Amino acid sequence: MTITLRPENEELIAQAMQTGAYQSPDEVIGRALRMLHSEEEWLLDHKAEIAAKIERAFGQFDRGEFLSAEESQADMERRKAAWFRERR
């Protein structure tokens, strides 16, 4: 099989190899494909849960239960800080 990569993808492969974690482009691509497969499996396994959360969010939005962009950003910053504190 012959694969043609865009220059930006070749650069990403080169950067990954420069870390020393990979010995060849094939190793980088193999790792990327395994991660992609794992992500797709997770999404399939959680499809119903994700759909339910999306529906709940649409319902909240329809009822006017949503945050402004600024409130949302502040909420995410609070959650992020709490997450980091829990892991220390």
C-alpha positions as CSV (number, residue, x, y, z in Angstrom):
1,M,0.0,0.0,0.0
2,T,1.3,3.4,-0.9
3,I,0.2,6.4,1.2
4,T,0.7,10.0,0.3
5,L,0.8,12.4,3.3
6,R,0.3,16.1,3.4
7,P,3.4,18.0,4.4
8,E,1.8,19.0,7.7
9,N,1.2,15.4,8.6
10,E,4.8,14.5,7.6
11,E,5.9,17.2,10.0
12,L,3.8,15.8,12.8
13,I,5.3,12.4,12.3
14,A,8.8,13.9,12.3
15,Q,8.1,15.7,15.5
16,A,6.8,12.6,17.2
17,M,10.0,10.7,16.1
18,Q,12.2,13.5,17.4
19,T,10.9,12.8,20.9
20,G,12.6,9.4,20.8
21,A,9.4,7.6,21.6
22,Y,9.1,6.2,18.1
23,Q,11.8,4.6,15.8
24,S,9.9,4.9,12.5
25,P,7.0,6.6,10.8
26,D,5.2,3.3,10.8
27,E,5.3,3.2,14.7
28,V,3.9,6.7,14.8
29,I,1.1,5.9,12.4
30,G,0.4,2.6,14.2
31,R,0.0,4.4,17.5
32,A,-2.2,7.0,15.9
33,L,-4.4,4.4,14.4
34,R,-4.7,2.5,17.7
35,M,-5.7,5.7,19.5
36,L,-8.3,6.5,16.8
37,H,-9.7,3.0,17.0
38,S,-9.9,3.3,20.8
39,E,-11.6,6.7,20.6
40,E,-14.2,5.4,18.1
41,E,-14.9,2.3,20.3
42,W,-15.4,4.6,23.3
43,L,-17.8,6.8,21.3
44,L,-19.8,3.8,20.2
45,D,-19.9,2.4,23.7
46,H,-21.2,5.7,25.1
47,K,-23.4,6.7,22.1
48,A,-26.7,6.6,24.1
49,E,-25.2,8.5,27.0
50,I,-23.8,11.2,24.8
51,A,-27.2,11.5,22.9
52,A,-29.0,11.8,26.2
53,K,-26.7,14.6,27.4
54,I,-27.1,16.5,24.1
55,E,-30.9,16.2,24.3
56,R,-30.8,17.4,27.9
57,A,-28.7,20.4,26.9
58,F,-31.1,21.3,24.1
59,G,-34.0,21.1,26.6
60,Q,-32.1,23.4,29.0
61,F,-31.4,25.8,26.2
62,D,-35.0,25.8,25.1
63,R,-36.1,26.7,28.7
64,G,-33.5,29.5,28.8
65,E,-31.3,27.6,31.3
66,F,-27.9,28.4,29.9
67,L,-24.9,30.5,30.7
68,S,-23.5,33.5,28.8
69,A,-20.1,33.0,27.2
70,E,-18.4,34.8,30.0
71,E,-20.3,32.7,32.7
72,S,-19.4,29.5,30.8
73,Q,-15.7,30.5,30.7
74,A,-15.7,31.3,34.4
75,D,-17.4,28.0,35.2
76,M,-14.9,26.0,33.2
77,E,-12.0,27.8,34.9
78,R,-13.5,26.9,38.3
79,R,-14.0,23.3,37.3
80,K,-10.4,23.1,35.9
81,A,-8.9,24.6,39.1
82,A,-10.9,22.1,41.2
83,W,-9.8,19.2,39.0
84,F,-6.2,20.2,39.4
85,R,-6.6,20.6,43.2
86,E,-8.0,17.1,43.5
87,R,-5.0,15.6,41.7
88,R,-2.4,17.1,43.8
